[in-house]
């Protein structure tokens, strides 16, 4: 971690053409509803503070906020092809091959996934909670990259970011039933299960054709490492959002 406000994926270290990072909750000031470094626009925080935080995050990537592209996420499976910075609505994955457009997703337990294909100069940012994962938004995003940019899945490098971990993600059978039994175990609480979204997403990347050695899975958990990350579940909904983003230089 080269700055307390961000963590940079190691999987992209050998690529000079991109910058990528996931934010922490450690900020530069004590302002707003969620003092520190909230990057979520829809959690009741002071919009001016959130804009300031977003600008700081972009600066850490080497760009201004004018390069920022993000969609209002809906826990869906829609993918948008982005050609310029802007604010979109209704998409949980963004793909792009245009330099200097920062693709970003916000999370506070859900899984952020960043993709890069160096051969085609294409990137993606994905928000995948249990609903997105059950609909395999990862495969849909990779298919969209194939269709738009002739990307080959074997050329993709992927980062599965900090999210809620298996031991802290207790769900009912109504959620668990959407996944193979390999990805959940019985909880100590009757009728409850512990779901491993990190493993689900890694498996979906491999299933879509990404080589396992080209996938990095963050060791961090938003609950266990709550001092570093916001967690919707641990903080009972009263929390900010962290950001994961990738940009072609």
C-alpha positions as a Python dict, from the first residue, in 0.01 Angstrom:
ca = {
    (1, 'X'): (0, 0, 0),
    (2, 'X'): (183, 311, -121),
    (3, 'X'): (-73, 558, 21),
    (4, 'X'): (-310, 506, 316),
    (5, 'X'): (-614, 597, 104),
    (6, 'X'): (-561, 331, -164),
    (7, 'X'): (-446, -26, -223),
    (8, 'X'): (-298, -106, -564),
    (9, 'X'): (-353, -456, -711),
    (10, 'X'): (-24, -641, -756),
    (11, 'X'): (-153, -834, -1057),
    (12, 'X'): (-115, -519, -1269),
    (13, 'X'): (236, -428, -1148),
    (14, 'X'): (407, -528, -1472),
    (15, 'X'): (181, -317, -1691),
    (16, 'X'): (284, 44, -1744),
    (17, 'X'): (-22, 132, -1950),
    (18, 'X'): (-279, 120, -1669),
    (19, 'X'): (-337, 248, -1319),
    (20, 'X'): (-571, 71, -1078),
    (21, 'X'): (-660, 95, -710),
    (22, 'X'): (-916, 18, -443),
    (23, 'X'): (-978, 285, -183),
    (24, 'X'): (-967, 241, 192),
    (25, 'X'): (-1170, 439, 445),
    (26, 'X'): (-859, 630, 550),
    (27, 'X'): (-888, 985, 424),
    (28, 'X'): (-720, 1321, 449),
    (29, 'X'): (-974, 1505, 663),
    (30, 'X'): (-1253, 1462, 915),
    (31, 'X'): (-1558, 1594, 732),
    (32, 'X'): (-1897, 1470, 620),
    (33, 'X'): (-2140, 1214, 757),
    (34, 'X'): (-1879, 937, 741),
    (35, 'X'): (-1558, 1114, 844),
    (36, 'X'): (-1254, 997, 651),
    (37, 'X'): (-1289, 880, 294),
    (38, 'X'): (-1644, 801, 184),
    (39, 'X'): (-1677, 774, -195),
    (40, 'X'): (-2045, 681, -209),
    (41, 'X'): (-2290, 936, -347),
    (42, 'X'): (-2612, 773, -228),
    (43, 'X'): (-2551, 722, 144),
    (44, 'X'): (-2667, 1063, 271),
    (45, 'X'): (-2324, 1222, 292),
    (46, 'X'): (-2241, 1585, 209),
    (47, 'X'): (-2216, 1589, -174),
    (48, 'X'): (-1936, 1844, -164),
    (49, 'X'): (-1727, 1622, 65),
    (50, 'X'): (-1789, 1318, -158),
    (51, 'X'): (-1683, 1516, -467),
    (52, 'X'): (-1369, 1626, -283),
    (53, 'X'): (-1295, 1265, -190),
    (54, 'X'): (-1352, 1145, -546),
    (55, 'X'): (-1119, 1416, -675),
    (56, 'X'): (-853, 1306, -426),
    (57, 'X'): (-891, 943, -535),
    (58, 'X'): (-857, 1040, -902),
    (59, 'X'): (-549, 1248, -819),
    (60, 'X'): (-389, 942, -659),
    (61, 'X'): (-438, 763, -991),
    (62, 'X'): (-280, 1059, -1170),
    (63, 'X'): (-593, 1221, -1311),
    (64, 'X'): (-854, 1485, -1237),
    (65, 'X'): (-1219, 1414, -1154),
    (66, 'X'): (-1313, 1513, -1510),
    (67, 'X'): (-1187, 1168, -1621),
    (68, 'X'): (-1428, 979, -1394),
    (69, 'X'): (-1689, 731, -1527),
    (70, 'X'): (-1934, 552, -1301),
    (71, 'X'): (-2287, 413, -1308),
    (72, 'X'): (-2550, 410, -1039),
    (73, 'X'): (-2545, 41, -953),
    (74, 'X'): (-2864, -164, -922),
    (75, 'X'): (-2737, -514, -831),
    (76, 'X'): (-2817, -615, -1188),
    (77, 'X'): (-2624, -775, -1472),
    (78, 'X'): (-2614, -501, -1736),
    (79, 'X'): (-2282, -397, -1893),
    (80, 'X'): (-2217, -58, -2054),
    (81, 'X'): (-1949, 25, -2313),
    (82, 'X'): (-1797, 356, -2207),
    (83, 'X'): (-1622, 588, -2454),
    (84, 'X'): (-1597, 900, -2241),
    (85, 'X'): (-1621, 1006, -1875),
    (86, 'X'): (-1969, 1050, -1731),
    (87, 'X'): (-2241, 940, -1496),
    (88, 'X'): (-2459, 648, -1602),
    (89, 'X'): (-2749, 466, -1443),
    (90, 'X'): (-2860, 104, -1425),
    (91, 'X'): (-2530, -71, -1501),
    (92, 'X'): (-2313, -281, -1271),
    (93, 'X'): (-2022, -327, -1510),
    (94, 'X'): (-1834, -87, -1736),
    (95, 'X'): (-1594, -168, -2022),
    (96, 'X'): (-1368, 68, -2214),
    (97, 'X'): (-1072, 91, -2453),
    (98, 'X'): (-1032, 470, -2445),
    (99, 'X'): (-728, 610, -2262),
    (100, 'X'): (-773, 836, -1959),
    (101, 'X'): (-1128, 726, -1874),
    (102, 'X'): (-1144, 604, -1514),
    (103, 'X'): (-1389, 314, -1477),
    (104, 'X'): (-1515, 294, -1118),
    (105, 'X'): (-1749, 89, -900),
    (106, 'X'): (-1844, 140, -535),
    (107, 'X'): (-1880, -135, -274),
    (108, 'X'): (-1923, -187, 100),
    (109, 'X'): (-1921, -571, 116),
    (110, 'X'): (-1999, -663, -247),
    (111, 'X'): (-1714, -776, -472),
    (112, 'X'): (-1531, -528, -696),
    (113, 'X'): (-1357, -687, -996),
    (114, 'X'): (-1111, -507, -1224),
    (115, 'X'): (-1008, -654, -1561),
    (116, 'X'): (-731, -566, -1804),
    (117, 'X'): (-645, -713, -2144),
    (118, 'X'): (-303, -578, -2246),
    (119, 'X'): (-322, -729, -2596),
    (120, 'X'): (-632, -526, -2686),
    (121, 'X'): (-589, -234, -2449),
    (122, 'X'): (-929, -294, -2287),
    (123, 'X'): (-1040, -261, -1926),
    (124, 'X'): (-1347, -331, -1713),
    (125, 'X'): (-1481, -255, -1366),
    (126, 'X'): (-1750, -481, -1218),
    (127, 'X'): (-1974, -462, -910),
    (128, 'X'): (-2081, -813, -812),
    (129, 'X'): (-2288, -877, -500),
    (130, 'X'): (-2470, -1205, -454),
    (131, 'X'): (-2727, -1111, -716),
    (132, 'X'): (-2467, -1012, -973),
    (133, 'X'): (-2268, -1323, -890),
    (134, 'X'): (-2572, -1550, -920),
    (135, 'X'): (-2630, -1404, -1268),
    (136, 'X'): (-2258, -1436, -1354),
    (137, 'X'): (-2207, -1070, -1441),
    (138, 'X'): (-1836, -1152, -1475),
    (139, 'X'): (-1897, -1383, -1773),
    (140, 'X'): (-2135, -1127, -1926),
    (141, 'X'): (-1869, -856, -1892),
    (142, 'X'): (-1599, -1068, -2051),
    (143, 'X'): (-1838, -1157, -2334),
    (144, 'X'): (-1905, -786, -2385),
    (145, 'X'): (-1529, -723, -2402),
    (146, 'X'): (-1497, -999, -2661),
    (147, 'X'): (-1777, -852, -2870),
    (148, 'X'): (-1659, -492, -2846),
    (149, 'X'): (-1281, -526, -2854),
    (150, 'X'): (-1200, -883, -2973),
    (151, 'X'): (-1059, -961, -2631),
    (152, 'X'): (-952, -1320, -2569),
    (153, 'X'): (-1032, -1431, -2211),
    (154, 'X'): (-691, -1603, -2181),
    (155, 'X'): (-527, -1259, -2215),
    (156, 'X'): (-721, -1100, -1929),
    (157, 'X'): (-562, -1019, -1594),
    (158, 'X'): (-809, -984, -1307),
    (159, 'X'): (-826, -837, -959),
    (160, 'X'): (-1095, -953, -714),
    (161, 'X'): (-1095, -680, -453),
    (162, 'X'): (-1164, -650, -81),
    (163, 'X'): (-1517, -759, 7),
    (164, 'X'): (-1699, -955, 275),
    (165, 'X'): (-1529, -1288, 341),
    (166, 'X'): (-1671, -1636, 365),
    (167, 'X'): (-1660, -1653, 744),
    (168, 'X'): (-1857, -1328, 780),
    (169, 'X'): (-2116, -1362, 503),
    (170, 'X'): (-2408, -1549, 658),
    (171, 'X'): (-2709, -1592, 429),
    (172, 'X'): (-3033, -1786, 421),
    (173, 'X'): (-3104, -2075, 185),
    (174, 'X'): (-3297, -1830, -36),
    (175, 'X'): (-2956, -1684, -129),
    (176, 'X'): (-2737, -1994, -95),
    (177, 'X'): (-2953, -2198, -332),
    (178, 'X'): (-2837, -1984, -624),
    (179, 'X'): (-2484, -2122, -591),
    (180, 'X'): (-2311, -2456, -616),
    (181, 'X'): (-2274, -2624, -277),
    (182, 'X'): (-1896, -2600, -314),
    (183, 'X'): (-1925, -2230, -234),
    (184, 'X'): (-2120, -2235, 91),
    (185, 'X'): (-2111, -2421, 419),
    (186, 'X'): (-2358, -2457, 702),
    (187, 'X'): (-2341, -2186, 966),
    (188, 'X'): (-2365, -2245, 1341),
    (189, 'X'): (-2707, -2082, 1317),
    (190, 'X'): (-2977, -2320, 1200),
    (191, 'X'): (-3097, -2259, 845),
    (192, 'X'): (-2808, -2024, 771),
    (193, 'X'): (-2506, -2066, 545),
    (194, 'X'): (-2167, -1902, 494),
    (195, 'X'): (-2123, -1799, 131),
    (196, 'X'): (-1780, -1747, -27),
    (197, 'X'): (-1826, -1474, -288),
    (198, 'X'): (-1452, -1442, -349),
    (199, 'X'): (-1435, -1809, -448),
    (200, 'X'): (-1749, -1772, -661),
    (201, 'X'): (-1598, -1482, -855),
    (202, 'X'): (-1261, -1650, -898),
    (203, 'X'): (-1435, -1963, -1028),
    (204, 'X'): (-1645, -1756, -1269),
    (205, 'X'): (-1334, -1585, -1406),
    (206, 'X'): (-1171, -1923, -1467),
    (207, 'X'): (-1495, -2055, -1616),
    (208, 'X'): (-1497, -1761, -1858),
    (209, 'X'): (-1146, -1849, -1975),
    (210, 'X'): (-916, -1640, -1755),
    (211, 'X'): (-603, -1828, -1646),
    (212, 'X'): (-589, -1888, -1270),
    (213, 'X'): (-235, -1749, -1244),
    (214, 'X'): (-363, -1421, -1390),
    (215, 'X'): (-612, -1368, -1107),
    (216, 'X'): (-538, -1186, -782),
    (217, 'X'): (-786, -1223, -495),
    (218, 'X'): (-754, -964, -220),
    (219, 'X'): (-678, -1102, 124),
    (220, 'X'): (-882, -826, 287),
    (221, 'X'): (-1233, -864, 432),
    (222, 'X'): (-1455, -560, 477),
    (223, 'X'): (-1580, -699, 810),
    (224, 'X'): (-1260, -837, 961),
    (225, 'X'): (-1064, -535, 837),
    (226, 'X'): (-1337, -282, 913),
    (227, 'X'): (-1078, -32, 1031),
    (228, 'X'): (-963, -17, 666),
    (229, 'X'): (-1289, -63, 476),
    (230, 'X'): (-1657, 23, 501),
    (231, 'X'): (-1894, -270, 562),
    (232, 'X'): (-2268, -237, 507),
    (233, 'X'): (-2335, -552, 709),
    (234, 'X'): (-2098, -493, 1001),
    (235, 'X'): (-2206, -129, 1036),
    (236, 'X'): (-2575, -218, 992),
    (237, 'X'): (-2626, -9, 680),
    (238, 'X'): (-2499, 314, 832),
    (239, 'X'): (-2174, 341, 643),
    (240, 'X'): (-1988, 488, 348),
    (241, 'X'): (-1857, 326, 31),
    (242, 'X'): (-1517, 232, -102),
    (243, 'X'): (-1419, 261, -465),
    (244, 'X'): (-1237, 31, -707),
    (245, 'X'): (-1118, 181, -1033),
    (246, 'X'): (-899, 120, -1337),
    (247, 'X'): (-780, 351, -1615),
    (248, 'X'): (-579, 320, -1935),
    (249, 'X'): (-296, 572, -1945),
}
